[in-house]
Amino acid sequence: MPNTVKVYGKAQSRTALGIANAYLVINPDVTLEELNKAFPGDLNSANRCDTIFVDVNDAGKFVTTEGKSTYEMFFFEKEDELLTLKNGQKVAMQQLWQKEDFDKLVEWVKQYNIEVVECKPIEGFQKGGFTLEYDPDPKVVAAPVAAEGGAETQQDAKTKEEPKAEPKKEEQKTEEKKKRLWWLLLLILLLIIILIILLMRGCGCTRQQQQPVAAEPAQVVEPVAADTVTAADTVEAIQKDFNAAQFEAAKATLTESSKLVLKDLAAMLEKHPSVKLRIVGHASSDGTAAFNQKLSEDRAKVAADYLISLGIAADRIQTEGKGSSEPIDKENRERNRRTEFIVVE
C-alpha cells in the first residue's frame, strides 16, 4: 500500500470526500469505529451527529424538526459516493464543509501522509470532483470516485495512470513482429499458390495438344488464389479503416457517423461470408473502473447488434469490453471512446 497519497480536488466537499478515500487507500483494513476515531466529529462544525461517518443504513435516523430526512442534505448518499470498507460495510460521509472546517481537515490529515495539493473552486453548474495520486507498486491504482449528489454538482473524476512499463512495450514489439511475420507467411503462401497455378497451366497446355479436355484442373485452382488475396485485403481494410465507431461521453449510443462506418463494414462482410469478427469496446478514463468496464461491453454489443440488424449473422460476431485499460490517446479522451474490429477467422 502507498505511504503517501496526494489529493487533487474541485469543490471543498468533494475534496473532503477525496481525503476520506485517500485514507482508505492507505488503511484498507479500517473499520467504521476506527475511521471515526481517525476523523473526530468536531472537525466539522456543521456536523448533525457525533461522527463524520455513519453506516448508510443508519442515515435515516437524522431528521429535521419537521420530520424530514436530512440524509440527502448532509451526507454523500449515492451508491458511487459511499465508502466501502473491507468487510463490505457501506459508509456515508458528511457532505457540508465550511472553509474553516475544510482547512482544519487538510491540516489534520497531514499526520496520515495525505497531502491536499489543490482544491479548485467551482462556479454555477461546473463539475466538482477529486483525483488521487499515489504509487503503491507496481502501478498507480485509481481511487474510488463519487458521482453527482446532494447540493453539490456532478464529480469529474479522472484516473491517473502510470506510464506503461518496459515489459509492456516489449510485449507490444513482440506482437508487432508476430503480425509482420503473419503477413510475410501469407505473402509466401500466395506466391506458392500462384506458382502452382502457373505450373498447372503449363501442364494443361501440354495436355491440350494431346487431349483437349485435360485443361480443366487448372481452372479449378485459379479462384483459390483470387479468394485468398481478397481475404487478406479484407483483414487489412477492417483493422485499418473501420476502427472508427465513436461514442459520446458515458454513453453507448452510436453516432450517425459511426452508423455509416458500420454500414460500410456490413457491406464488406456480406461480400466475404467466411470472415468473422471480434468487436472490442473501449472507454475513456472518466469514471470508475467498474463503470468503464460495463460501458465498454455495452458499446461492443451495440455495434454488434447494429451489424446484425443489417443482415450479418450473429454467429459471425464476438464482443468484448476492455474498459479504459487500452487508451490510444491519453491527451484526447474522445478518441478512446470507441470500438475496434478484429478479424478472428
C-alpha positions as CSV (number, residue, x, y, z in Angstrom):
1,M,0.0,0.0,0.0
2,P,1.2,3.6,-0.6
3,N,3.0,5.7,2.1
4,T,1.6,9.0,0.8
5,V,-1.5,9.9,-1.2
6,K,-1.9,13.3,-3.0
7,V,-5.4,14.7,-3.4
8,Y,-6.5,17.0,-6.3
9,G,-10.0,18.3,-5.9
10,K,-12.7,20.7,-7.2
11,A,-15.1,22.0,-4.6
12,Q,-14.4,21.7,-0.8
13,S,-17.0,18.9,-0.1
14,R,-15.7,16.7,-3.0
15,T,-12.1,17.2,-2.0
16,A,-13.1,16.2,1.6
17,L,-14.6,13.0,0.1
18,G,-11.3,12.5,-1.7
19,I,-9.4,12.8,1.6
20,A,-11.6,10.0,3.0
21,N,-10.9,7.8,0.0
22,A,-7.2,8.5,0.4
23,Y,-7.3,7.3,4.0
24,L,-8.9,4.0,2.9
25,V,-6.2,3.6,0.3
26,I,-3.5,3.8,3.0
27,N,-5.6,1.9,5.6
28,P,-7.6,-0.7,3.6
29,D,-8.5,-2.7,6.7
30,V,-10.0,0.1,8.8
31,T,-13.4,-0.3,10.5
32,L,-16.1,2.3,10.9
33,E,-15.2,2.8,14.5
34,E,-11.5,3.3,13.7
35,L,-12.5,5.6,10.8
36,N,-14.4,7.9,13.1
37,K,-11.5,7.9,15.6
38,A,-9.2,9.0,12.8
39,F,-11.6,11.8,11.9
40,P,-13.2,13.2,15.1
41,G,-16.7,14.7,14.8
42,D,-15.5,18.1,16.0
43,L,-13.5,18.6,12.7
44,N,-16.8,19.6,11.1
45,S,-18.8,22.4,12.9
46,A,-21.8,21.6,10.6
47,N,-22.0,18.1,11.8
48,R,-25.5,17.0,12.7
49,C,-24.4,13.9,14.7
50,D,-21.4,12.9,16.8
51,T,-19.4,11.4,13.9
52,I,-18.2,12.3,10.4
53,F,-19.1,8.9,9.1
54,V,-22.2,6.8,9.5
55,D,-23.5,3.4,8.3
56,V,-25.7,4.0,5.3
57,N,-28.5,2.0,6.9
58,D,-28.5,4.4,10.0
59,A,-28.7,7.6,7.9
60,G,-32.4,7.8,8.2
61,K,-32.1,8.5,12.0
62,F,-31.1,12.1,11.3
63,V,-34.2,14.2,10.7
64,T,-35.1,17.8,11.0
65,T,-37.6,19.2,13.5
66,E,-40.2,19.0,10.7
67,G,-39.6,15.3,10.5
68,K,-37.9,15.3,7.1
69,S,-34.8,13.3,6.5
70,T,-31.6,15.4,6.3
71,Y,-29.6,12.5,4.9
72,E,-29.6,13.7,1.3
73,M,-28.7,17.3,2.6
74,F,-25.9,16.4,4.9
75,F,-24.4,13.1,3.7
76,F,-22.9,11.8,0.4
77,E,-25.7,9.3,-0.2
78,K,-25.5,8.0,-3.7
79,E,-24.1,4.5,-4.3
80,D,-20.9,5.5,-6.0
81,E,-20.3,8.2,-3.4
82,L,-20.3,5.8,-0.5
83,L,-17.2,4.4,1.1
84,T,-16.9,0.6,1.1
85,L,-15.0,-0.9,3.9
86,K,-13.1,-4.2,3.6
87,N,-15.9,-6.1,5.5
88,G,-18.4,-4.8,2.8
89,Q,-20.0,-2.2,5.1
90,K,-21.3,0.9,3.2
91,V,-20.4,4.2,4.9
92,A,-21.8,7.7,4.2
93,M,-19.7,10.8,4.9
94,Q,-20.7,14.3,6.0
95,Q,-21.2,16.4,2.9
96,L,-21.2,20.0,4.2
97,W,-17.8,21.6,4.8
98,Q,-17.2,25.2,5.5
99,K,-13.9,26.9,4.6
100,E,-12.7,27.0,8.2
101,D,-13.6,23.3,8.8
102,F,-12.1,22.3,5.5
103,D,-8.8,24.0,6.2
104,K,-8.7,22.3,9.6
105,L,-9.3,18.9,7.9
106,V,-6.5,19.5,5.4
107,E,-4.1,20.2,8.3
108,W,-5.4,17.2,10.3
109,V,-4.8,14.6,7.6
110,K,-1.1,15.5,7.1
111,Q,-0.4,13.2,10.1
112,Y,-1.8,10.3,7.9
113,N,0.5,11.2,5.0
114,I,-2.4,12.7,3.0
115,E,-1.5,15.8,1.1
116,V,-4.2,18.1,-0.5
117,V,-2.3,19.5,-3.5
118,E,-5.2,21.7,-4.8
119,C,-8.8,22.4,-4.2
120,K,-10.2,24.4,-7.1
121,P,-13.5,26.4,-6.5
122,I,-16.5,25.8,-8.8
123,E,-19.0,28.3,-10.2
124,G,-22.6,27.7,-11.2
125,F,-23.1,24.2,-12.6
126,Q,-19.5,23.3,-13.1
127,K,-18.5,19.8,-12.1
128,G,-16.8,19.1,-8.8
129,G,-14.7,16.0,-8.1
130,F,-11.4,14.6,-6.9
131,T,-8.4,12.6,-8.1
132,L,-5.9,10.6,-6.0
133,E,-2.3,10.2,-7.0
134,Y,-0.1,7.6,-5.4
135,D,2.4,4.9,-6.3
136,P,1.7,1.6,-4.5
137,D,3.9,-0.6,-6.7
138,P,3.9,-1.7,-9.4
139,K,1.4,0.8,-10.8
140,V,-0.9,3.6,-9.8
141,V,-4.3,2.4,-8.7
142,A,-7.4,4.5,-9.4
143,A,-9.1,5.9,-6.3
144,P,-12.8,5.4,-5.7
145,V,-14.8,8.3,-7.1
146,A,-18.1,9.9,-6.2
147,A,-20.7,10.8,-8.8
148,E,-23.4,13.5,-8.6
149,G,-25.0,14.0,-5.2
150,G,-26.9,16.4,-2.9
151,A,-26.4,20.2,-3.3
152,E,-23.1,19.7,-5.0
153,T,-22.6,19.2,-8.7
154,Q,-21.5,16.0,-10.5
155,Q,-18.0,14.9,-10.0
156,D,-15.5,15.0,-12.8
157,A,-13.2,12.1,-11.7
158,K,-10.0,11.4,-13.6
159,T,-7.9,8.4,-13.3
160,K,-4.1,9.0,-13.3
161,E,-2.2,6.1,-14.9
162,E,1.5,5.4,-14.6
163,P,3.3,5.2,-18.0
164,K,3.4,1.6,-19.2
165,A,6.4,-0.3,-18.0
166,E,9.1,-1.5,-20.3
167,P,7.9,-5.2,-20.3
168,K,4.6,-3.9,-21.7
169,K,6.5,-2.2,-24.6
170,E,8.4,-5.4,-25.2
171,E,5.1,-7.3,-25.5
172,Q,3.8,-4.7,-28.0
173,K,7.0,-5.1,-30.0
174,T,6.6,-8.9,-29.9
175,E,3.0,-8.6,-31.1
176,E,4.0,-6.3,-33.9
177,K,6.7,-8.8,-35.0
178,K,4.1,-11.6,-35.0
179,K,1.8,-9.5,-37.2
180,R,4.6,-8.8,-39.7
181,L,5.5,-12.5,-39.7
182,W,1.9,-13.4,-40.3
183,W,1.7,-11.1,-43.4
184,L,5.1,-12.5,-44.6
185,L,3.8,-16.1,-44.4
186,L,0.6,-15.1,-46.2
187,L,2.6,-13.5,-49.0
188,I,4.8,-16.6,-49.3
189,L,1.6,-18.7,-49.4
190,L,0.2,-16.6,-52.2
191,L,3.4,-16.9,-54.2
192,I,3.3,-20.7,-53.8
193,I,-0.3,-20.8,-55.0
194,I,0.5,-18.6,-58.0
195,L,3.5,-20.8,-58.8
196,I,1.2,-23.9,-58.6
197,I,-1.3,-22.3,-60.9
198,L,1.3,-21.4,-63.4
199,L,2.7,-25.0,-63.4
200,M,-0.7,-26.4,-63.8
201,R,-1.5,-24.1,-66.7
202,G,1.8,-25.3,-68.3
203,C,0.8,-28.8,-67.8
204,G,-2.6,-28.0,-69.2
205,C,-1.2,-26.6,-72.4
206,T,0.8,-29.8,-73.0
207,R,-2.2,-32.0,-72.3
208,Q,-4.4,-29.8,-74.6
209,Q,-2.2,-30.8,-77.6
210,Q,-2.8,-34.4,-76.8
211,Q,-6.2,-34.3,-75.2
212,P,-8.1,-31.0,-75.4
213,V,-10.4,-32.0,-72.4
214,A,-7.5,-32.2,-69.9
215,A,-7.2,-28.4,-69.3
216,E,-9.9,-28.3,-66.7
217,P,-7.8,-28.9,-63.5
218,A,-6.0,-25.5,-63.9
219,Q,-9.3,-23.6,-63.9
220,V,-10.4,-25.2,-60.6
221,V,-7.3,-23.8,-58.7
222,E,-7.5,-20.2,-60.0
223,P,-10.3,-19.0,-57.8
224,V,-8.4,-20.1,-54.7
225,A,-5.6,-17.6,-55.3
226,A,-8.1,-14.8,-56.0
227,D,-10.1,-15.5,-52.9
228,T,-7.0,-15.6,-50.7
229,V,-5.9,-12.2,-51.9
230,T,-9.4,-10.8,-51.3
231,A,-9.4,-12.2,-47.7
232,A,-6.0,-10.5,-47.0
233,D,-7.3,-7.2,-48.3
234,T,-10.4,-7.6,-46.2
235,V,-8.4,-8.2,-43.0
236,E,-6.3,-5.1,-43.6
237,A,-9.3,-2.9,-44.5
238,I,-11.3,-4.0,-41.5
239,Q,-8.5,-3.4,-39.0
240,K,-7.3,-0.2,-40.6
241,D,-10.3,1.6,-42.0
242,F,-13.3,0.5,-39.8
243,N,-12.0,1.1,-36.3
244,A,-13.7,4.5,-36.2
245,A,-17.0,3.9,-34.4
246,Q,-17.0,6.7,-31.8
247,F,-19.3,7.3,-28.9
248,E,-20.3,10.3,-26.7
249,A,-19.0,10.5,-23.2
250,A,-20.6,8.0,-20.7
251,K,-22.9,6.6,-23.4
252,A,-23.2,3.5,-25.5
253,T,-25.2,5.2,-28.3
254,L,-23.9,5.1,-31.8
255,T,-23.4,8.4,-33.6
256,E,-24.7,8.9,-37.1
257,S,-21.1,8.9,-38.4
258,S,-20.5,5.6,-36.6
259,K,-23.6,4.1,-38.2
260,L,-22.2,5.0,-41.6
261,V,-18.9,3.2,-40.8
262,L,-20.8,0.1,-39.6
263,K,-22.9,0.1,-42.8
264,D,-19.8,0.0,-44.9
265,L,-18.4,-2.7,-42.7
266,A,-21.6,-4.8,-43.1
267,A,-21.3,-4.5,-46.9
268,M,-17.8,-5.8,-46.8
269,L,-18.8,-8.7,-44.5
270,E,-21.6,-9.7,-47.0
271,K,-19.0,-10.0,-49.8
272,H,-16.8,-12.2,-47.6
273,P,-19.1,-14.6,-45.7
274,S,-16.2,-16.6,-44.2
275,V,-14.9,-13.6,-42.2
276,K,-15.7,-13.5,-38.5
277,L,-15.1,-10.5,-36.2
278,R,-14.4,-9.8,-32.5
279,I,-15.7,-6.3,-31.6
280,V,-13.8,-4.8,-28.7
281,G,-15.3,-1.9,-26.8
282,H,-13.2,0.8,-25.1
283,A,-13.9,3.8,-22.8
284,S,-12.0,6.9,-21.7
285,S,-10.6,7.2,-18.2
286,D,-13.6,9.2,-16.9
287,G,-15.5,7.4,-14.1
288,T,-14.8,4.3,-12.1
289,A,-13.2,1.2,-13.4
290,A,-16.4,-0.9,-12.9
291,F,-18.5,1.8,-14.8
292,N,-16.0,1.9,-17.7
293,Q,-15.8,-1.9,-18.0
294,K,-19.7,-2.1,-18.2
295,L,-19.7,0.8,-20.6
296,S,-17.1,-0.7,-23.0
297,E,-19.0,-4.0,-23.0
298,D,-22.3,-2.2,-23.9
299,R,-20.5,-0.3,-26.7
300,A,-19.2,-3.5,-28.2
301,K,-22.7,-5.1,-28.0
302,V,-24.4,-2.0,-29.5
303,A,-22.0,-2.2,-32.5
304,A,-22.7,-5.9,-32.9
305,D,-26.4,-5.5,-32.7
306,Y,-26.3,-2.9,-35.4
307,L,-24.4,-5.2,-37.7
308,I,-26.8,-8.0,-37.0
309,S,-29.7,-5.6,-37.8
310,L,-28.1,-5.0,-41.2
311,G,-28.2,-8.8,-42.0
312,I,-24.9,-10.1,-40.6
313,A,-25.3,-13.5,-38.9
314,A,-24.9,-13.3,-35.1
315,D,-22.6,-16.4,-35.0
316,R,-20.0,-14.4,-37.0
317,I,-19.6,-11.7,-34.3
318,Q,-18.0,-11.9,-30.8
319,T,-17.9,-9.0,-28.4
320,E,-15.5,-8.0,-25.6
321,G,-15.1,-4.9,-23.3
322,K,-11.7,-3.6,-22.3
323,G,-12.9,-0.7,-20.1
324,S,-10.3,2.2,-20.1
325,S,-7.3,-0.2,-19.9
326,E,-6.1,0.4,-23.5
327,P,-6.2,4.2,-24.4
328,I,-4.9,5.2,-27.8
329,D,-4.6,8.9,-26.9
330,K,-4.2,10.0,-23.3
331,E,-4.5,13.7,-24.3
332,N,-7.7,13.2,-26.2
333,R,-10.3,11.2,-24.3
334,E,-12.9,11.3,-27.1
335,R,-10.7,9.1,-29.3
336,N,-10.7,6.5,-26.5
337,R,-14.5,6.2,-26.6
338,R,-14.5,3.7,-29.4
339,T,-14.9,0.1,-30.8
340,E,-12.3,-1.9,-32.6
341,F,-12.9,-4.7,-35.1
342,I,-10.5,-7.7,-35.1
343,V,-10.7,-10.5,-37.7
344,V,-10.7,-13.9,-35.9
345,E,-11.2,-16.1,-39.0
